[in-house]
Amino acid sequence: MNKFIGTGVAIITPFKNDLSVDEEALSLLVEDQIKNGIDYLVVLGTTAESATLTKEEKQMVVDTITAATKQRIPLVLGIGGNNTAGLAEELKTTDLSKFEAVLSVSPFYNKPTQEGIYQHYKALAQASPKPIIIYNVPGRTASNILPATVKRLANDFSNIIGIKEAAGDIVQAMKLISMVPEDFLVISGDDMITLPMILAGGHGVISVIAQGFPAEFSEMVRLGLDGKVKEAYALHYKVAPSIDLIFAEGNPSGIKSLLHTKNMVENVLRLPLVPASDGLKKQIDDFIKAF
């Protein structure tokens, strides 16, 4: 579990102008993350626009990233959805040999009760050959996993090892940290409150902005974990304006615009997502020039 203390990055899927997967850009992006100190990568999360990728393209992304990392950092695979039985079967049949864990988002659209969420993750825990990190993002799923439910899961299933907590609620995060076992990972899924969560006892972040500023954001996380509060907040406030910018028109529109400004990827998304507006692009460009 120590592999997931620090900075994880939910990596995008770069596309070419013809909407095909840009394997070269993806490899270069992975290398940039590793060289600049991030600790692990999350592959095929929602930031990767995985909902728009074919099965063959998903395998292409996995193959490209595993080849680029050369086992230098741990990898986490996103496998989530709202069909519990289908997910359990996917966990049993997917080749997970190159991954250290699975990140699985709470069921979306169905709006299950807390008991339904518990039973969902129970079924996944019983099916998965790899450790599971829960992903709570009520802004996308329309249902919030309460700390009490996370505590039940943490205590009942040894292979449920942590949670990516992206409710954006520091009070809920603090309750969560106080309730779960000490070795259960509470990982921020909200870039803006990553540092406060770490200082409250959290274990790091699965970040979007870190792939735009991997050196600065991963150093902020390390400083926070080391209790160097003043130095950590100096970096937080340096990067913070960009966090508001990249989420202003949704994810990953903003981060792709930022990475395009840095000449790392084409500014191409698949529908129903569209590139950032001209006004937002200019704000992002201006921030990077000043940065």
C-alpha positions in Angstrom: 0.0 0.0 0.0 3.0 2.3 0.5 3.2 2.3 -3.3 0.2 4.6 -3.3 1.3 7.2 -0.8 2.2 10.4 -2.7 1.2 11.6 -6.1 -0.8 9.5 -8.5 -1.8 11.0 -11.9 -5.0 10.2 -13.7 -3.5 10.3 -17.2 -5.3 11.6 -20.3 -5.6 9.8 -23.6 -4.1 12.1 -26.3 -5.8 12.0 -29.6 -4.5 13.0 -33.1 -6.5 15.4 -35.2 -8.2 12.5 -36.9 -9.4 11.3 -33.4 -7.2 8.3 -33.3 -5.1 7.5 -30.2 -1.8 9.3 -30.3 0.5 6.6 -28.9 3.7 8.7 -29.4 2.3 11.7 -27.4 1.1 9.3 -24.7 4.5 7.7 -24.3 6.2 11.1 -24.1 3.6 12.3 -21.5 4.3 9.2 -19.4 8.0 9.9 -19.5 7.5 13.5 -18.5 5.5 12.4 -15.5 8.2 9.9 -14.3 11.1 12.3 -14.8 9.3 15.0 -12.8 8.7 12.8 -9.8 5.2 11.5 -9.8 4.7 8.2 -7.8 2.2 6.2 -9.8 -0.2 6.4 -12.8 -3.9 5.7 -13.0 -4.7 4.2 -16.5 -8.1 4.4 -18.2 -9.8 6.5 -15.5 -12.5 9.0 -16.4 -9.9 11.6 -17.2 -8.7 9.3 -20.0 -12.1 9.6 -21.8 -12.3 5.8 -21.4 -16.0 5.8 -22.0 -15.3 6.8 -25.6 -12.6 4.2 -26.3 -13.1 0.9 -28.0 -11.9 -2.3 -26.4 -9.0 -2.4 -28.9 -8.1 1.2 -28.1 -8.1 0.5 -24.4 -5.7 -2.3 -24.9 -3.5 0.0 -27.0 -3.5 2.6 -24.2 -2.5 -0.1 -21.7 0.2 -1.5 -23.9 1.6 2.0 -24.6 1.7 3.0 -21.0 3.2 -0.2 -19.7 5.9 -0.1 -22.4 6.7 3.5 -21.5 6.9 3.0 -17.8 9.2 0.0 -18.0 8.0 -1.0 -14.5 9.6 2.1 -13.0 6.4 3.2 -11.2 3.2 1.3 -10.1 0.1 1.3 -12.3 -3.5 1.3 -11.3 -6.2 0.3 -13.8 -9.6 2.0 -13.9 -12.4 -0.5 -14.0 -15.8 0.9 -12.9 -19.4 1.2 -13.8 -23.0 0.6 -12.7 -23.4 -3.1 -13.6 -22.1 -5.0 -10.6 -22.2 -8.4 -12.1 -20.6 -7.3 -15.3 -17.8 -5.6 -13.4 -17.2 -8.6 -11.3 -16.8 -10.7 -14.5 -14.5 -8.1 -16.0 -12.3 -8.2 -12.9 -12.1 -12.0 -13.2 -11.3 -12.0 -16.9 -9.0 -9.0 -17.4 -5.3 -9.4 -17.5 -4.2 -7.4 -14.4 -0.7 -8.8 -14.3 0.9 -5.4 -15.1 -1.2 -3.5 -12.5 -0.8 -3.1 -8.7 -4.4 -2.2 -8.0 -7.8 -1.3 -9.5 -9.6 2.0 -9.1 -13.3 1.5 -9.3 -15.8 4.4 -9.3 -19.0 4.1 -7.3 -22.0 3.2 -9.5 -23.3 6.2 -11.4 -26.9 7.0 -12.5 -28.5 4.1 -10.5 -28.2 6.1 -7.3 -27.9 3.1 -5.0 -28.4 3.4 -1.2 -25.5 3.1 1.2 -26.3 -0.6 1.5 -26.3 -1.0 -2.3 -22.9 0.7 -2.5 -21.6 -1.7 0.2 -22.9 -4.8 -1.5 -21.5 -3.5 -4.9 -18.0 -3.2 -3.5 -18.4 -6.5 -1.6 -19.1 -8.3 -4.9 -16.1 -6.6 -6.5 -13.8 -7.4 -3.6 -14.8 -11.1 -3.8 -14.1 -11.1 -7.5 -10.9 -9.1 -7.8 -7.5 -10.7 -7.9 -5.9 -7.2 -7.2 -6.5 -4.7 -4.4 -9.3 -2.2 -4.9 -9.3 1.5 -4.4 -12.8 2.9 -4.1 -13.6 6.1 -6.0 -16.1 8.5 -4.5 -17.1 11.4 -6.9 -20.7 12.3 -6.2 -20.5 15.2 -8.6 -20.4 12.6 -11.4 -22.2 9.6 -9.9 -25.1 11.4 -8.2 -24.6 9.5 -4.9 -22.1 10.1 -2.1 -20.3 7.2 -0.3 -20.6 8.2 3.4 -17.7 7.7 5.8 -19.6 5.0 7.7 -19.9 2.9 4.6 -16.2 3.3 3.8 -15.4 2.2 7.3 -17.5 -0.9 6.9 -15.8 -1.8 3.7 -12.3 -1.1 5.0 -12.9 -3.3 8.0 -14.7 -6.1 6.2 -12.5 -6.6 3.1 -8.7 -6.7 3.3 -8.3 -6.2 -0.4 -10.2 -2.9 -0.3 -7.2 -0.8 0.5 -8.2 2.8 0.1 -10.5 5.5 -1.4 -10.0 8.3 -3.8 -12.2 10.8 -2.1 -13.4 13.4 -4.5 -16.5 14.9 -2.9 -14.7 18.2 -2.5 -15.8 18.3 1.2 -12.9 18.7 3.6 -15.2 18.1 6.6 -16.3 14.7 5.1 -12.6 13.9 4.4 -11.6 14.6 8.0 -14.4 12.4 9.3 -13.3 9.7 6.9 -9.7 9.9 8.0 -10.7 9.7 11.6 -13.0 6.6 11.1 -11.0 4.2 8.9 -8.2 1.9 10.0 -4.8 3.6 10.1 -3.4 1.7 7.2 -6.4 2.4 5.0 -5.4 4.9 2.3 -7.4 8.1 2.1 -6.4 9.7 -1.2 -7.5 13.1 -2.4 -9.4 13.2 -5.7 -9.8 16.9 -5.5 -6.7 18.8 -6.5 -7.6 22.0 -4.6 -7.9 20.4 -1.2 -5.1 17.9 -1.6 -2.8 19.6 0.8 -5.4 20.2 3.6 -6.4 16.5 3.3 -2.8 15.4 3.6 -2.2 17.6 6.6 -5.3 16.2 8.2 -3.9 12.7 7.8 -4.5 11.7 4.2 -2.0 9.8 2.1 -1.7 11.8 -1.1 -3.6 12.4 -4.3 -4.8 11.0 -7.6 -4.5 14.2 -9.5 -5.3 15.8 -12.8 -3.3 19.1 -12.5 -0.2 17.1 -11.6 0.2 16.0 -15.2 0.5 19.7 -16.2 2.9 20.6 -13.3 4.3 17.2 -12.2 7.4 18.5 -10.5 5.7 21.3 -8.5 2.6 19.3 -7.5 4.4 16.1 -6.5 6.9 18.2 -4.5 4.0 19.9 -2.7 2.6 16.5 -1.8 6.0 15.3 -0.5 6.4 18.5 1.6 2.9 18.0 3.0 3.5 14.4 3.9 6.8 15.5 5.6 4.9 18.1 7.6 6.7 21.1 6.0 3.5 23.2 5.9 4.9 26.6 4.9 6.9 25.3 2.0 4.0 23.1 0.8 1.5 25.9 0.9 3.9 28.1 -1.1 3.7 25.6 -3.9 0.0 25.1 -3.4 -0.7 28.8 -4.0 1.6 28.9 -7.0 -0.4 26.2 -8.8 -3.9 26.8 -7.3 -5.1 29.3 -10.0 -4.5 26.7 -12.7 -6.7 24.2 -10.9 -9.7 26.5 -11.1 -8.9 27.0 -14.8 -8.6 23.4 -15.9 -12.0 22.5 -14.3 -13.9 25.6 -15.4 -15.3 23.8 -18.5 -15.0 20.2 -17.4 -12.4 17.5 -17.3 -10.3 16.7 -19.3 -11.0 19.7 -21.6 -9.0 22.1 -19.4 -6.0 19.8 -18.8 -5.8 19.0 -22.5 -5.7 22.7 -23.3 -2.9 23.2 -20.8 -0.9 20.3 -22.2 -1.5 21.6 -25.7 -0.1 25.0 -24.7 3.0 23.1 -23.4 3.3 21.4 -26.8 2.7 18.0 -25.4 -0.6 16.9 -27.0 -3.1 18.0 -29.6 -6.1 19.8 -28.2 -8.5 17.1 -29.3 -11.3 15.4 -27.4 -14.0 13.0 -28.4 -17.7 13.9 -28.3 -19.6 14.6 -26.2 -16.7 16.5 -24.8 -15.3 19.5 -26.8 -12.1 21.6 -26.4 -12.0 24.5 -24.0 -13.4 27.8 -25.3 -11.2 30.4 -26.8 -11.6 32.6 -23.7 -10.5 29.8 -21.3 -7.6 28.8 -23.6 -6.3 32.3 -23.4 -6.5 32.3 -19.6 -4.7 29.0 -19.5 -2.0 30.3 -21.9 -1.6 33.5 -19.9 -1.2 31.5 -16.7 1.5 29.2 -18.2 3.5 32.2 -19.6 3.4 33.8 -16.1 4.2 30.6 -14.4 
